[in-house]
């Protein structure tokens, strides 16, 4: 059963509570542990959080983040151990405007606001502070950012905003967690405030989404994770420590979108696997060592974060396919990746995402001036391939080079299989006309070729007459019906489907 003390709940272990709670939650706290989730059932719908009476002041540090050039997100004012030091907020890299898979922002002047006490019932008591500097932000390996505010830790504390502690150890799977954030997508404007969801920490995975490559992302299946939830703290339910930063979700994505934007997937020994209604978050255990006397110092000897000083790659992202010439010989696409930033580099092409982090099988030292472009083929096996590159300033590889642990990574998918999914066609009949609209299912259906005509004069299997439409909306006059709409769908790699025939009556 649950006993409320000072706005919190104390778990009392008993036969009754064990029998009653076990079907509803996957873990039960041991004796004398506060349940900061206040009895919220794991995997239930999220609920709005109140704070009019100060009952949730311990989450007052969770804020709405709006930095110029970035996205509307959630972030957390974190405890750095010094009241005299600057106040820092932890969120996602993409919330600050980082988009490239190997991009960094370091000590970049910032503008925008971070708003605390962002609860449904404290609209008149919100506390906004201006952003001063993006101290560190990236989407390489992790999607994280540290923002410095125009205020000190002590000033925020005096305003009643208590920083949240960062966990120093990774929370193992099967532990109870809470996620608190302020989603914007799918929520009415007047309901877009802090919400709480409860679930369990699941397993850890390397993940790819669109052109991004991420390591050690922890999966969970908390409900109602939507746009605006990015950067939300993942909280240990029984210590109230921040154990992770929420990054992305598969919730709401099409079944046909795999490893695509808004549809991340896990890398497995057998390829990739998309988990339904799953969220991913990055552990925060590396961060504490980067604060020295309350100051974020990326160059501190104790700080192991990626400094962002690796090589850069200029390449064409996207799926690619092999081409067969007139003699029936297959020609496979190459990387055509331009290497910049260092005089020397080493690289490898692999089917294993994690292999980039190991120096084994990297090439010998290559001189950038003599070989500025990596032209190796992706290989001959369908699936994802990864290009791993590290750079240095000396002709001999040494510890001063870019570490493989922070390698610059690109990936492409070799795909020579035509799509077999029937394109969705929405039809609306009016009094004088029929409206038809083709729908995309990226990346499996990313382009169309069409032609239309009378049924007895239109052969969809005849390739003559197909065109790429400027619009995917079609209007048919009632007096001209019946008509046939012929559609060839192409995937992101350019593989074309067999023709589909739609009868418009």
Buried (B, 14 or more C-beta within 10 A) or exposed (E): EEEEEEEBBBBEBEEEBEEEBEEEBBBBBEEEBBBBBBBBEBBBEBEBBBBEEEBBBBBBBBBBBBBEBBBBBBBBBBBBEBBEBBBBBBBBBBBBBBEBBBBBBBEBEBEBBBBBBBBBEBEEBBBEBEBBBBBBBBBBBBBBBBBBBBBBBBBBBEBEBBBBBBBEEBBEEEBBBBBBBBBBEEBEEEEBBBBBBBBBBBEBBBBBBBBBBBBBBBBBBBBBBBBBBBBBBBBBBBBBBBBBBBBBBBBEBBEBBBBBBBBBBBBEEEEBEBBEBBBBBBBBBBBBBBBBEBBBBBEBEEBBBBBBEBBBBEBEEBBBBBEEEEEEEEEBBBBEBEBEBBEBBBBBBBBBBEBBBBBEEBBEBBEBEEEBEBEBBBBEEBEBBBBBBBBBEEEEBEEEBBBBBBBBBBBBBBBBEBBEBEBEBEBEEEEEBBBBEBEBBBBBBBBBBBBBBEBEEBBBEEEEBBEEBEEBEBEBEEEEBEBBBBBBBBBBBBBBBEBBEBEBE
